Amino acid sequence: MGNEWKAAFFALLVFTTIAFILFIYYIRHLRRGPQQLPVKAQASAPIAATTSAGNSLPATPTVSHAGPAASGGLDPSVLRWLPVFIYSSMAYTECLECTLCLKGFVGGEEGRLLPRCYHSFHKKCVDRWFHSHSTCPLCRSKVEAEVSE
C-alpha cells in the first residue's frame, strides 16, 4: 500500500514539473509573436512617407548596409532616417503596444516604424534601445538605411 502512494506522488511530481516547464516555455517564447501593424494601417498610414529628418523616402527602396556605430549601437544617420509617426486610434484597426515598455500607444504619441519588419515602438523607447543595439528588439532583424539607386 505504501509503494502505491509513493508511485502516485512521484508521477504527480513529474507531471507538475513538466507542466511548469511547458508553461515557462510558452511565456518566454511562444506568447510573444511579432507585433506588426495591422494590414489596413500599413497600407493607409502616412508613416512611411517621411523620415524624422523630414526627408522623403524612395518609392522603391533598396537596402544598403550603413554599419553600426563603434559602440555596437545604430549609426545616428540611420536613426535619423527611420520613419516617425504620430499615433491616432482612428488610423489603426487595433491598439498598438510598445513591447519595450509594455504600454499601449495613446493619441498623439510619437512612434517609430522599422522598415524591414514593420514592428513599431514608442520613439523614446526604441531610440534608447538603438544606443546599444542595431537590430529590432522583437525579431532581431538588422536595421539598415534604405536608399534608392
Order of alpha helices (4+ residues) and beta strands (2+ residues): alpha-alpha-beta-alpha-beta-beta-beta-beta-beta-alpha-beta
